[in-house]
Amino acid sequence: MKSPKAGADDFVASGHAEADLADLPGTEAIGAAAVSREGDDFLFVWPGCDVRIEVTTVREHGEGITAELAVSLGGRELHWGRLQLASTLAKGTLVKRLAQQHRALPWGTLVEHVCREAARAVRNGAPAARLEARPFSGPRFLLEPFVWHSDCSFIFADGGTGKGYVALVNCLAGTTGRTIAGIHPRAGRGLRALYLDWESSKDDLDDRLHRLGRGLAIDTTELPIYRLGMDRPLVADLARVRTECARITADLLVIDSWMPACGFGRDTAGADTAVGAFAAVRSLGRPALAIAHMSKVMADQKGAARIYGSVFNHNLSRNVWEVKRTEDSEPGEMLLGCYHTKVNEVARRKPFGLRFAFDGEDGPVTVSTCPLIQGGADLLEKLSLRQRIRTVLAPGALTTEEIAEATGAPEKTVRARLSELHRQHHVVTFEEGGGRGKHTRWGLATR
Amino acid sequence: MNPHLELLLSPVYDGALAPEHLADLRKSTLTDQTIRRQFIRSVPPAMIRPLLGFDLAEIRSALLFPFRSPAGGFMDHVRLKVFPSLTDAKGHAVKYLQPKRSSPRLYFVASCLRRVLESDEPLWICEGEKKALAVAQLGFPVVGICGVTGWHGKGHSDLLPDFDAIPLVDRVVELLPDTDYQTNPDVALAINGLGIALGARGAKPFVRLLPLEQRR
């Protein structure tokens, strides 16, 4: 049997006075929602009535912002659907549906509040700031030399070049705070990395990480490197990525790889999708290292190459490294040449080699820097002749003929470049022998 | 205004209270002054139908609660406390009736009307006319809602237009529901819904909890 309810008049009738009423225990304020945000996902909770409204997959179109709203009451989902946040008609329909299920709550007020606040939060960007003409503070590279402190950096190469390994080594250097294979963490703290993976599987990445960890003597079991499997263009999946970024507090994104991240657009040159993907990365507010490819024509040619696809892939990037793998390496070894093809604010870094050594198909993988010359002509042909001369002279002095042979350039051209370098004090000469047996040997000037 | 209501509010019916009705008001601690200022009076049986727009054979007598308008005078709206209580199809007791197809209205109390409408004192909201009057007699600015869902109209859940007359921004609002707020989740939901609607208007709503152990 239900106990009879009592009201204020009963309270007064039982002899209570003004002070007793004023002293009645109260609950917390019940009118305001507790709002939490993860990326562009929002959760509005009214604890007093156990109403939760989740706002996810927020998109801004030409006609306004749409989002998925999931409304639940007391843990029971009342509605899930996509809604145009500014549409009076759409909101009215939703409110009507909710009211049919539970009349006692002010659904119109709740839905209006949620739509307005979510739209406001999504659109709130940083205000314009006056330029202050002051020196740059903080490191320019997050991971020198591959990852710039902001926006999108690139490693690009032909297929099967080990780009994924290079990206993973960057993650290892970043998360451990250790310099690994010439990759220097500059943040002054351990990073948290999110690997957006369009190309491989979690098993593959787990295996690579495990083998690199063994090779580099790093305990990888607790490292904050997360993988997010991707199958749609970044722009289409941005809300999910933003949410995961916020959830794991990622400092570094790896995009493996750039073309599927861009997706396919109306523009056959890929300009629209590339620009869209750059904007998406920028909106995530974290530095990213993107792995990209190059065209077959570019891969077969000597000299500097470009990232496959739109010219904006090069133009909008902050820091670009071309990677080339030599065919001239030992079994179980991967020798890569790394060439800095773009950076805006600082001098380009010198090319260098990376040597990966694989102990069988399951054993540890080690990685270290190495002179480019170890990769032979394959890795040198990407360099200008001046760079090639300096590279071949790095181990020790050589004659003009030997330099010509090592660089693959005609002797006459080599002689002309050596004279230039000599005038600029980059190389010095040594005389050996005498008379007809006299040889001129060239060596790098020490400064 | 309904001419029958107009007649009932005239001096002709001043002090017209059946003993059973007066006893009911006294049980809620209402004083003669409160009863007089709120124009509470017994309804002649013949006027029940004209006031409500319908008649129920079970009703033996009725007590009139006219609704004061915040703009002055009275609204064209009433609630009648019927004797004996009726039982609806779901077995719930029905003590009050209002005109057919009418929306709920806020119950304003004459003695604190100015404080409700013009001050920034904490506003109390009670569930029912007599409870509002009992709280007003203790000196609090108060309005009554007619039932836990009586703060919104039929078919929607926005605050009644009567709330527009009350300054709510930054105002503390003390909701004082019956004790079933603490035991009946549907009642709690309805009262908290009122809190949310008030919060959206800028008010700072709280719920005050009456002791569960008190008995009528």
Interface residues (C-beta under 8 A of the other chain):
Chain A: S3 P4 K5 A6 G7 A8 D9 D10 F11 V12 A13 S14 A17 E18 L21 L24 P25 G26 T27 E28 A29 I30 G31 A32 A33 W46 G48 C49 L73 G74 V95 A99 H102 R103 A104 L105 P106 W107 G108 T109 L110 E112 H113
Chain B: K27 S28 T29 L30 C126 E127 G128 K130 K131 A132 L133 A134 V135 Q137 L138 G139 F140 V148 T149 H152 G155 H156 S157 D158 L159 E174 L176 D178 T179 D180 T183 P185 D186 A188 L189 A190 N192 G193 L194 G195 I196 A197 L198 G199 A200 A203 K204 P205 F206 V207 R208 L209 L210 P211 Q214 R215 R216
